[in-house]
C-alpha cells in the first residue's frame, strides 16, 4: 500500500514539474478585436485619404476588387483595444497595455467555406488602452487579398463577370508589456470582378470621338479612388497598359 502511494506521489510531482516547464499558450481573442472595415474615406487632403479612430466613420460590409486593375486588396480595419490602462504617473509606472499591431493571418475561402489560400500579411499599427471603460480604436491597413490568391482565381473571373470570396482575418500583435495578442476571426466578403470599376469618363474628349486615356486627370482628388481598382470607380488614366483599361 505504501509503495503504491509513493508511486502516486511521484506521478503528481512529475506532473507538477512538467506543468511548470510547459510554456503558457492561452488564446485570448477579447483583448483586441476588429470592429469593421472602413469604407473609402470621405476626408481627403492633398490627394490622400484620411482615416481616424472615430467609430462613426462610414464602414462597409462587403468589398469590391477589380482584378483587371489591381493585384491586391488592402482593407482598412478599425481595430479596438479593450485592455485597461495600467500606467500610473504617481508611482512612475509605464503604460504596458498599449497594443502594437504587427500584422494579420488571412484565410481566403469561397462562400461555402472551402479554403482557397492562406497567408500572413505584415503591417504596422498602434492602439491605446481602453479609456473610461470604453475601447480605444485605431485604423489598421492590412492586405486582405494578396497577389498569389488573386492570380489563383483571376482566370475564373472573365471580363464582365464576378466571384464572391471571403477573407477571414485575425489581427495579431503584442502589448508594450510583452503579452502576445490575437483578435478573433473577422469575416469580410470581397466580390472580385474584371473590368467593373474602370471609368472612361475622364478620357472623353469633346474634340474627338475616341476615348483618350492619355488626357490629364482633372485636378480634383475627390474624383479619384483611395486605392485604384478597389471599392470605387477608377479613371482609365490610372490603369493604362492593362487590357480592361485600353480595350475601349
N, C-alpha and C positions, 0 to 999 in steps of 0.2 A: 504493500500500500504506500509506504513512504517513497519507494522507488518511482512509482507512477506519479506521485505528487511532485517529486523532484523533476521528472521529465516535463510535466505540465508547466512548472515554473520556468524551466529553461526555454520552452517554446514561447511563453509570454514575453520573457526578457528579449529573446531574439526578435520577436515581432515588434517590440518597442524600439529596439535598436534600428531595425530595418526602416520603421516609420520615421525615425529621427533623421535618417540619412536620405530619405526619398524626397526629391525636390517637390515643392508645392506647385500644383498645376490646376488651380481653381479657375473655372471660367466665370467671368463677370461681365455680362452684356448690358448692365444697367448704369454703369458709371458714365460712359459716353454713348450717344445714340445719334442716329441720322433722323432728323425731323422731316425733311423733304428735299426735293431737288428744285432749286430756284429757276424760274423762267428767265429768258434773256432780260438783262437789266434795262429798266426804263431810264435810269440815270446814266447818261453818257457824257463824259467830259474829255475834251481834246481827242475825240475818236476812240476813247476807251470806255468799256462797260464797267460801271462801278457797282459793287455789291457790298452790303453791310451785314451786321449781325441782327438787324431788325427782323422780327418774326412775322411782320405784316407784309413783307415783300411778296410779290406775286410768285407762286410756285406752280409747277406743272406735274401732272400725274402720268404723263407719257412723253417720251422724247421722239424726235424725228431726225433721221440722218439720211442724207443723200450720198450714197456710195459713189455716184458719178462725180462728186465734187471733193468729198473728204475721206480720209483714210483712218480717222479716229473719231470717237465721240467723247468729249470731255464734259462730265457732269459737275455742276456747281452744287455741292451738298451743303445744307445748313446743319452743322454738327453741334450737338448740345453736350454740356458737361454738367453732371449732377453732383459731383464731388463737393463736399462742404469745405469752405476755406478754413485753413488751419494756421495761417500766419498770425503773428501777434507782435506788434511793434514794441509793446511794453516789455516783453520778455525776449526781445530780439530773436524772434523765431521766424525763419524764412518761410514763405508760402510754398508748400510741397505739392498741392493738388491742382496746380495748373497743368493742363494736358497738352503735350506736344504730339501732334498728329504726324505720322510717318508714312502713311500710305493706306492701301486698301487691297483686300483679297476679293477678286471678282470671279464669279462663276456665271457663264453665259449659257442659258438654256432656251429651248423652244417653249411655247405656252403650256405644253404638256409635261414639262419638267425634264425632258431629255437633254443631257449635257452636250453642249457644242464645243466649249473650250473653258479653260480656267487659267488665270494668270494673276500675278501680283503687280499692282501699279504703285510706284513710289510717289510720294508727294510731300508737301511741307505745310504745316498749319499749326495753329495755337489757339487754345480755348481757355479762358479764365475759369476759376472755380465758381460754383453757384453763389448767387448773391441774394440775401433776404429770402432764402428757401426757394428761389427760382433758378432754373438752369441758366447758364451763360451760353452764348452761341457764337459761332464764327463760320463764315463761308470757307469751304474746302474744295479745291479743284482736284478731280481725280479722273483718270481715264476709265470710262465705263465700257467702251468697246475699243480694243486695240487693233493695230493693223493686221495681225495674224488672224484674228477672229473675222474681221471684215473680208479679208482675202478668201477665207474659207467659205463664206456664204454669198459673196458678191455674185458669183457665177449663177446662183439660183434666183437672182433678182434682175430680170431683164428690164430694159427701158420701159417705163410706163407701169411697172408693177411694184409691189411692196411685200415685205415679210415682217412679221412681228417676232421680236426677240425679248428676252427678259434678262436684265443684268441684276444678279443677286450680289449685293455689295456689303462687305464688312470692313469698316474702318479700324485701323489699329494704331497704337501709339504708346506713350509712356508718360507718367506723371513726372514732374521735376524731382519727386522723391524716389524715382526709380521703379515704380509699380507699373507692370505691363497692363495695357488697356486694349480692349477689343469690343466693338459695338455688336449688337445683334444684326442679323442679316436683313438688309433692306432690299425689297424687290422693286425694280424700276423697269417698266416696259419701254422698249425703244422700237419704233417702227422704222424699218430700213427700206428705202426706195431708191430708184435710179433715175435721176433727172427731174424729180418732182419739185425741187427747190430752186431751179435755175430761173432767173428772170432776165428777159431780153429787153425790158422796157428802157433801160439806160443805154441800150445800143441802138435805139430807134432814132435815126437822124432824118428830120423832115426833108432835108435836101436830097436824099437818096432813098430809093425804095427798099434797099437792102439793109439788113441789120449789121451794124458795125460795132463790134465789141472792143475795138481799139479806141473808141471815144473816151475821153477822160471822164471819170466819175464826178458827179456833182459834189461840190464841197459841202456835204451835209451828212454828218455822222449818223444822224437819226435814221437815214435811209439805208444804212449798211448793217449787216449782221454782226452780232458779237463774235461769232465763230462761223466762218464760211462753210456752208453745206450742213449747218446744224440748226434746227428749230425755226429758222427764219429764211425767207427767200434771199437768194444770193445773186447779185448782179453778175452778168456774164463776164464782165471785165475781171472779176476776181478768180475766175477759174478757166482762163484761156489756156488752150493746149489740151484740155480734156474733151473727149468726143461729145459728151452731152452739152457742152458749152459752145462748141464750134460747129455743131451739126445744123444749126438753123441759118 
